[in-house]
Amino acid sequence: MRRRHSALIGACLGAVIAVAYVGYVAYDRAATPAKPNLQSASVGEVVAFVANERGLARLPKYEQDQFLVAWKTRYSQDENQRALKKYLEGAPEQDRAAVRDVLYRIARRQFFEDARDYTKLKNENGNVYGFLAGKLAAAAAETAWVKGNGDPTKDLSGVMAAGLPRNPEDLTKLIVSDTTPEERVLGEQYLNALKNVREQEKKRSSP
């Protein structure tokens, strides 16, 4: 009798767990926004996806990187970039803060991936200088884009970088400080290597 009673309790408990799991999966799917088509989605749809904690932040790393490349491609076009600036300026601060938080976390992840790639390349006697120079050029292009390439009507820095350092080097320092001790060592070595290459590039370009 006890065995039957225990088996019945076990079966009921298993059924409850199964129903709860199915319910969670259904909720998770319903609450997860669909990834927008960056060629046709409205600015509002794109920003909502980026800001949603179940949106861009939940994509696999490779898909996050692909999405951001496509995001920049679309919003590098003059009118699209102005539309993005206008939308963000009119959006609630909590939405802008959510966008900044997601983009910062992705930038932090990408920084340490680059730092590990640099360390590996250095250990393998690879083209470290070319790698670092390429990263500096990409960072400069990214900064120019955020600032509207000198056009104040396209400058996104006021809405996308509020509360964050405007200087790429200072932002990198912030990322390095927001780490575990092990990551800090890795990040500082990478940061110092970038500084050295930046100084050499300045010397090359100076008359």
C-alpha positions as CSV (number, residue, x, y, z in Angstrom):
1,M,0.0,0.0,0.0
2,R,2.8,2.4,0.9
3,R,4.5,1.6,-2.4
4,R,1.4,2.5,-4.3
5,H,1.0,5.7,-2.3
6,S,4.6,6.7,-3.0
7,A,4.3,5.8,-6.7
8,L,1.1,7.9,-6.9
9,I,2.8,10.9,-5.2
10,G,5.8,10.5,-7.5
11,A,3.6,10.3,-10.6
12,C,1.6,13.4,-9.5
13,L,4.8,15.3,-8.8
14,G,6.2,14.3,-12.2
15,A,3.1,15.5,-13.9
16,V,3.2,18.8,-12.1
17,I,6.8,19.4,-13.1
18,A,6.1,18.4,-16.7
19,V,3.1,20.8,-16.9
20,A,5.2,23.6,-15.3
21,Y,8.0,23.0,-17.8
22,V,5.7,23.0,-20.8
23,G,4.1,26.2,-19.4
24,Y,7.5,27.8,-19.0
25,V,8.5,26.9,-22.5
26,A,5.3,28.3,-23.9
27,Y,5.7,31.5,-21.9
28,D,9.4,31.8,-22.9
29,R,8.5,31.5,-26.6
30,A,5.6,34.0,-26.3
31,A,7.7,36.5,-24.4
32,T,10.7,36.2,-26.8
33,P,10.4,38.8,-29.6
34,A,11.1,37.7,-33.1
35,K,14.4,38.9,-34.6
36,P,13.4,41.8,-36.9
37,N,14.4,42.0,-40.6
38,L,16.7,44.9,-40.6
39,Q,16.0,45.7,-44.2
40,S,12.3,46.2,-43.6
41,A,11.6,46.6,-39.9
42,S,10.6,50.0,-38.4
43,V,13.0,51.8,-36.2
44,G,10.7,51.1,-33.2
45,E,10.7,47.3,-33.9
46,V,14.5,47.2,-34.1
47,V,15.0,49.3,-30.9
48,A,12.4,47.2,-29.1
49,F,14.2,44.0,-30.0
50,V,17.6,45.4,-28.9
51,A,16.2,46.7,-25.6
52,N,14.2,43.6,-24.7
53,E,16.1,41.3,-22.3
54,R,14.9,38.3,-24.4
55,G,15.9,39.9,-27.7
56,L,19.4,40.7,-28.9
57,A,20.9,39.7,-25.5
58,R,19.5,36.2,-25.8
59,L,20.9,35.5,-29.3
60,P,24.0,33.2,-29.7
61,K,27.2,35.3,-29.8
62,Y,27.7,34.8,-33.6
63,E,24.1,36.0,-34.3
64,Q,24.6,39.0,-32.0
65,D,27.7,40.0,-34.0
66,Q,25.9,39.4,-37.3
67,F,22.9,41.5,-36.2
68,L,25.1,44.4,-35.1
69,V,26.9,44.4,-38.5
70,A,23.6,44.6,-40.2
71,W,22.3,47.2,-37.8
72,K,25.3,49.4,-38.6
73,T,24.9,48.9,-42.3
74,R,21.3,50.0,-42.3
75,Y,21.8,52.9,-39.9
76,S,24.9,54.2,-41.7
77,Q,22.6,55.5,-44.4
78,D,22.0,59.2,-43.7
79,E,18.2,59.3,-43.4
80,N,18.0,56.0,-41.5
81,Q,20.6,57.2,-39.0
82,R,18.7,60.5,-38.5
83,A,15.5,58.4,-38.0
84,L,17.2,56.3,-35.4
85,K,18.5,59.4,-33.6
86,K,15.0,61.0,-33.6
87,Y,13.4,57.8,-32.3
88,L,15.9,57.3,-29.5
89,E,15.6,61.0,-28.5
90,G,11.8,60.5,-28.1
91,A,12.0,57.1,-26.4
92,P,11.6,56.7,-22.6
93,E,15.0,56.9,-20.8
94,Q,14.4,53.3,-19.6
95,D,14.4,52.1,-23.2
96,R,17.6,54.0,-24.0
97,A,19.2,52.7,-20.9
98,A,18.2,49.1,-21.9
99,V,19.8,49.6,-25.3
100,R,23.0,51.0,-23.8
101,D,23.2,48.1,-21.3
102,V,22.8,45.4,-24.0
103,L,25.3,47.0,-26.3
104,Y,27.8,47.6,-23.5
105,R,27.6,43.9,-22.4
106,I,28.2,42.8,-26.0
107,A,31.1,45.2,-26.4
108,R,32.6,43.9,-23.2
109,R,32.3,40.3,-24.5
110,Q,33.8,41.2,-27.8
111,F,36.7,43.1,-26.1
112,F,37.8,40.0,-24.2
113,E,37.4,37.8,-27.2
114,D,39.7,40.1,-29.0
115,A,42.1,40.1,-26.0
116,R,42.2,36.3,-26.1
117,D,42.8,36.3,-29.9
118,Y,45.6,38.8,-29.4
119,T,47.3,36.6,-26.7
120,K,46.9,33.5,-28.9
121,L,48.4,35.3,-31.9
122,K,51.2,36.6,-29.8
123,N,52.1,33.1,-28.5
124,E,52.0,31.8,-32.1
125,N,54.2,34.6,-33.4
126,G,51.5,35.7,-35.7
127,N,50.9,39.2,-37.3
128,V,50.2,40.9,-34.0
129,Y,50.8,44.4,-35.3
130,G,48.3,43.9,-38.2
131,F,45.7,42.5,-35.9
132,L,46.0,45.4,-33.5
133,A,46.1,48.1,-36.2
134,G,42.9,46.5,-37.7
135,K,41.1,46.7,-34.3
136,L,42.1,50.3,-33.9
137,A,40.8,51.2,-37.3
138,A,37.5,49.4,-36.6
139,A,37.2,51.3,-33.3
140,A,37.8,54.6,-35.0
141,A,35.2,53.9,-37.7
142,E,32.7,52.8,-35.0
143,T,33.2,56.0,-33.1
144,A,32.9,58.1,-36.2
145,W,29.6,56.4,-37.0
146,V,28.2,56.9,-33.6
147,K,29.1,60.6,-33.8
148,G,27.4,60.9,-37.1
149,N,30.7,61.4,-39.0
150,G,30.7,65.0,-38.0
151,D,27.0,65.6,-38.8
152,P,25.1,66.7,-35.6
153,T,21.8,65.6,-37.2
154,K,23.1,62.0,-37.2
155,D,25.1,62.1,-33.9
156,L,23.9,59.2,-31.7
157,S,26.4,59.7,-28.9
158,G,24.0,61.8,-26.8
159,V,21.4,59.0,-26.7
160,M,23.5,55.8,-27.1
161,A,26.5,56.8,-24.9
162,A,24.9,58.8,-22.1
163,G,26.6,57.9,-18.9
164,L,29.4,56.1,-20.7
165,P,32.8,57.6,-21.6
166,R,32.7,59.3,-25.0
167,N,36.4,58.5,-25.7
168,P,36.9,54.9,-27.0
169,E,40.1,54.6,-24.8
170,D,38.2,55.6,-21.7
171,L,35.4,53.2,-22.6
172,T,38.0,50.4,-22.9
173,K,39.4,51.3,-19.5
174,L,35.9,51.0,-18.1
175,I,35.5,47.6,-19.6
176,V,38.8,46.5,-18.2
177,S,37.8,47.7,-14.7
178,D,34.5,45.7,-14.9
179,T,36.2,42.3,-14.6
180,T,37.5,39.5,-12.6
181,P,41.2,39.7,-11.6
182,E,42.1,37.2,-14.3
183,E,40.3,39.2,-17.0
184,R,41.8,42.4,-15.8
185,V,45.3,41.1,-16.4
186,L,44.3,39.8,-19.9
187,G,42.5,43.1,-20.7
188,E,45.3,45.4,-19.5
189,Q,47.9,43.5,-21.6
190,Y,45.7,43.9,-24.6
191,L,45.0,47.5,-23.9
192,N,48.8,48.3,-23.5
193,A,49.5,46.6,-26.8
194,L,46.8,48.7,-28.5
195,K,48.3,51.9,-27.0
196,N,51.8,50.9,-28.4
197,V,50.4,50.4,-31.9
198,R,48.4,53.6,-31.7
199,E,51.6,55.5,-30.9
200,Q,53.5,53.9,-33.7
201,E,50.7,54.6,-36.1
202,K,50.7,58.3,-35.1
203,K,54.4,58.5,-35.7
204,R,54.0,57.0,-39.1
205,S,51.3,59.5,-40.1
206,S,53.1,62.5,-38.7
207,P,55.1,64.6,-41.2
